[in-house]
Amino acid sequence: MIEILALSGGIGGAKLALGLDRTLPPGALAVVCNTGDDFQHLGFAISPDIDTVIYTLAGIANKETGWGRANETWTFMAALADLGGESWFQLGDADLALHVERTRRLALGETLSAITDVIRRRLEIGSEVIPMSDQPVRTRVQTSEGILPFQHYFVKRRCRPAVRGFEFDGVDMAQPAPRFAELLTGDRLKAVIICPSNPFISIDPILALPGLRQALRNNGAPVVAISPVINGKAVKGPTAKMMVELGLPVTTASIARHYGELIDVLVVDHSDDTELPATGAQILRTATLMHSDADKLALAAEILACVETLQN
Ligand code: FO1
C-alpha cells in the first residue's frame, strides 16, 4: 500500500527516488514524474523525466549523463545524422525502443499512465511510476531570445539564453493522472516528498495542475522538500543560472520562499549555514549531496526517519 508519494523531475530527483525505492518495501513508494519536458520529436512521444526515473529505478541508467541508458549504442543517431536528419537530441539505440513502444501504445489510445505502468513492471520496478498527468503539459521557457520549447532551450541551446519565466502550456486543461489523484484523496500517505529537482522546471509544472496544491493541503500528509541548492550552489543543471536570471539569490532561503507554506519540512545540507525565512517549515539538516548509492540510501533513511517522527 503506497505510503510515500515522491514528486520528481529528472536527474536530481531520480537519485532520491532510487534511495527511497531501495529503502522502502515494494509497493510502498509512488514516484510522480514531471511531464512538462515531454515533446514530439522525429515522430516519437518523448518523456525524459519519466524515462530518467524508470531507467534509474531499473538500474540501467547512464550514470555519466544522468539521462538515457547505460551501455548504449548510437548506430541509429549516426545513420540519421548521415542522412541530414535532426541529431541535436541524442536517442540511443536501446532508448529508441522505449520511445517507439510508447508512441505505438499512445496511438492505440492507451494513456501515458497505463503505458508507464506496463513499462515499469516489465523492468521489474517495485515502486509505482506515475506521470503527473495524462493530458499534455508543455513547459516553454521565456528567454532573452523569445519563448522556447523546453528541449530547444535545455538541449538545443544548452540553457544559454537568459531565463525570464516559464509557461506550462495546457496545464489549465490538464488533470492530475488518475492514480496521482487517487493517492492524494486517500488517507494512507505518510508523506509527500518533493525530490531535489529543479523547482522551476521540474516541480512547478506538477504543482501548477489545477487543484493540486489544495489536494496536498487537504490530504494532510506532511510535505518534505529537499533543497537542490547547497551553500549557494545548485547541485545539478541550470538551477543556479536560472535563479540568478530570475533575480533570486542562489540560496536555500530562496528555495524555502519558493515553496512557502506548501512544505512542512525543508531538508538542508549540513554545510549550508544560510539564514532561513520563517515560513513555518521545520528544518532537517543532514547530508543531502548524493554521489554514491550509499548517499542516496542514507538521505532516504534520514527523510523516512523524520517522517516517522512527524507521524507521532
Ligand atoms: N539531454 C541533453 O543534454 N542532450 C541530449 O541529447 C539528451 C537526449 C535525451 C534523450 C532521451 C531522454 O529521456 C533525455 C535526454 N536528455 C538529453 C535529457 C533531457 O533533455 C533532460 O533530462 C530533461 O528534459 C530535463 O530533466
Residues whose N, C-alpha, C, O or C-beta is under 5 A from the ligand:
A	BS01	FO1	G10 I11 D37 S47 P48 D51 W67 G68 W88 F89 Q90 F154 V155
